[in-house]
């Protein structure tokens, strides 16, 4: 997905996608807008959003 969004948005949005934010965590001095802690926060927020979306979908479907 980053290669699609990067071509459309010009690359500024790509840094905030979960896969790129996860890669930033392992670098001591990462290039770009996110640092290691910000990358962790973006990755955790996207995982939490996916878990909540799945829970809501399952709850709606099983009623």
C-alpha atoms as an extended CHARMM CRD file, in Angstrom:
* protein
*
        63  EXT
         1         1  UNK       CA              0.0000000000        0.0000000000        0.0000000000  PROA      1               0.0000000000
         2         2  UNK       CA              2.7930000000        2.5610000000        0.6010000000  PROA      2               0.0000000000
         3         3  UNK       CA              3.7920000000        2.5420000000       -3.0450000000  PROA      3               0.0000000000
         4         4  UNK       CA              0.2110000000        3.3830000000       -4.0760000000  PROA      4               0.0000000000
         5         5  UNK       CA             -0.2840000000        6.1250000000       -1.4810000000  PROA      5               0.0000000000
         6         6  UNK       CA              3.2150000000        7.4830000000       -2.0950000000  PROA      6               0.0000000000
         7         7  UNK       CA              2.5040000000        7.9690000000       -5.7650000000  PROA      7               0.0000000000
         8         8  UNK       CA             -0.8290000000        9.6650000000       -5.1030000000  PROA      8               0.0000000000
         9         9  UNK       CA             -0.0240000000       11.8140000000       -2.0640000000  PROA      9               0.0000000000
        10        10  UNK       CA              3.5510000000       12.6930000000       -2.8900000000  PROA      10              0.0000000000
        11        11  UNK       CA              5.1520000000       10.7230000000       -0.0500000000  PROA      11              0.0000000000
        12        12  UNK       CA              4.2130000000       12.8430000000        2.9680000000  PROA      12              0.0000000000
        13        13  UNK       CA              1.4360000000       10.4850000000        4.0980000000  PROA      13              0.0000000000
        14        14  UNK       CA              3.5180000000        7.3410000000        3.6380000000  PROA      14              0.0000000000
        15        15  UNK       CA              5.5710000000        8.0080000000        6.7780000000  PROA      15              0.0000000000
        16        16  UNK       CA              2.4660000000        7.6310000000        8.9390000000  PROA      16              0.0000000000
        17        17  UNK       CA              1.3710000000        4.2240000000        7.6310000000  PROA      17              0.0000000000
        18        18  UNK       CA              1.8070000000        1.3360000000       10.0880000000  PROA      18              0.0000000000
        19        19  UNK       CA              4.4990000000       -0.5200000000        8.1420000000  PROA      19              0.0000000000
        20        20  UNK       CA              6.7490000000        2.5320000000        7.8250000000  PROA      20              0.0000000000
        21        21  UNK       CA              6.0830000000        3.5520000000       11.4330000000  PROA      21              0.0000000000
        22        22  UNK       CA              7.1120000000        0.0650000000       12.5330000000  PROA      22              0.0000000000
        23        23  UNK       CA             10.3510000000        0.3090000000       10.5850000000  PROA      23              0.0000000000
        24        24  UNK       CA             11.2080000000        3.5990000000       12.2950000000  PROA      24              0.0000000000
        25        25  UNK       CA             11.1960000000        1.8830000000       15.7010000000  PROA      25              0.0000000000
        26        26  UNK       CA             14.4020000000       -0.0530000000       15.0180000000  PROA      26              0.0000000000
        27        27  UNK       CA             16.4960000000        2.9450000000       13.9000000000  PROA      27              0.0000000000
        28        28  UNK       CA             18.5020000000        5.0230000000       16.3590000000  PROA      28              0.0000000000
        29        29  UNK       CA             18.3270000000        8.1770000000       14.2110000000  PROA      29              0.0000000000
        30        30  UNK       CA             15.4880000000        7.6640000000       11.7400000000  PROA      30              0.0000000000
        31        31  UNK       CA             15.0330000000        9.9840000000        8.7980000000  PROA      31              0.0000000000
        32        32  UNK       CA             11.6720000000       11.6780000000        8.5320000000  PROA      32              0.0000000000
        33        33  UNK       CA              9.0200000000       13.1500000000       10.7850000000  PROA      33              0.0000000000
        34        34  UNK       CA              8.6010000000       10.2200000000       13.1850000000  PROA      34              0.0000000000
        35        35  UNK       CA             10.9800000000        9.1870000000       15.9150000000  PROA      35              0.0000000000
        36        36  UNK       CA             11.0480000000        5.7740000000       17.5870000000  PROA      36              0.0000000000
        37        37  UNK       CA              8.3910000000        6.6320000000       20.1860000000  PROA      37              0.0000000000
        38        38  UNK       CA              6.1070000000        8.2870000000       17.6680000000  PROA      38              0.0000000000
        39        39  UNK       CA              6.4640000000        5.2720000000       15.3860000000  PROA      39              0.0000000000
        40        40  UNK       CA              5.5120000000        3.0090000000       18.2790000000  PROA      40              0.0000000000
        41        41  UNK       CA              2.4590000000        5.1530000000       18.9910000000  PROA      41              0.0000000000
        42        42  UNK       CA              1.3350000000        5.0780000000       15.3380000000  PROA      42              0.0000000000
        43        43  UNK       CA              1.8180000000        1.3110000000       15.1610000000  PROA      43              0.0000000000
        44        44  UNK       CA             -0.0350000000        0.7280000000       18.4490000000  PROA      44              0.0000000000
        45        45  UNK       CA             -2.8950000000        3.0250000000       17.4290000000  PROA      45              0.0000000000
        46        46  UNK       CA             -3.3450000000        1.2380000000       14.1110000000  PROA      46              0.0000000000
        47        47  UNK       CA             -3.3290000000       -2.1580000000       15.8380000000  PROA      47              0.0000000000
        48        48  UNK       CA             -5.8770000000       -0.9260000000       18.3990000000  PROA      48              0.0000000000
        49        49  UNK       CA             -8.0770000000        0.5000000000       15.6480000000  PROA      49              0.0000000000
        50        50  UNK       CA             -7.9940000000       -2.8040000000       13.7680000000  PROA      50              0.0000000000
        51        51  UNK       CA             -8.8700000000       -4.7420000000       16.9420000000  PROA      51              0.0000000000
        52        52  UNK       CA            -11.7820000000       -2.4270000000       17.7580000000  PROA      52              0.0000000000
        53        53  UNK       CA            -13.0630000000       -2.5700000000       14.1770000000  PROA      53              0.0000000000
        54        54  UNK       CA            -12.9210000000       -6.3520000000       14.2420000000  PROA      54              0.0000000000
        55        55  UNK       CA            -14.6870000000       -6.5120000000       17.6000000000  PROA      55              0.0000000000
        56        56  UNK       CA            -17.4460000000       -4.1690000000       16.4140000000  PROA      56              0.0000000000
        57        57  UNK       CA            -17.9180000000       -6.1410000000       13.2050000000  PROA      57              0.0000000000
        58        58  UNK       CA            -18.0750000000       -9.4350000000       15.0860000000  PROA      58              0.0000000000
        59        59  UNK       CA            -20.4680000000       -8.0110000000       17.6590000000  PROA      59              0.0000000000
        60        60  UNK       CA            -22.8130000000       -6.6550000000       14.9660000000  PROA      60              0.0000000000
        61        61  UNK       CA            -22.6950000000       -9.8470000000       12.9550000000  PROA      61              0.0000000000
        62        62  UNK       CA            -23.3150000000      -12.3070000000       15.8190000000  PROA      62              0.0000000000
        63        63  UNK       CA            -26.3780000000      -10.6050000000       17.2830000000  PROA      63              0.0000000000
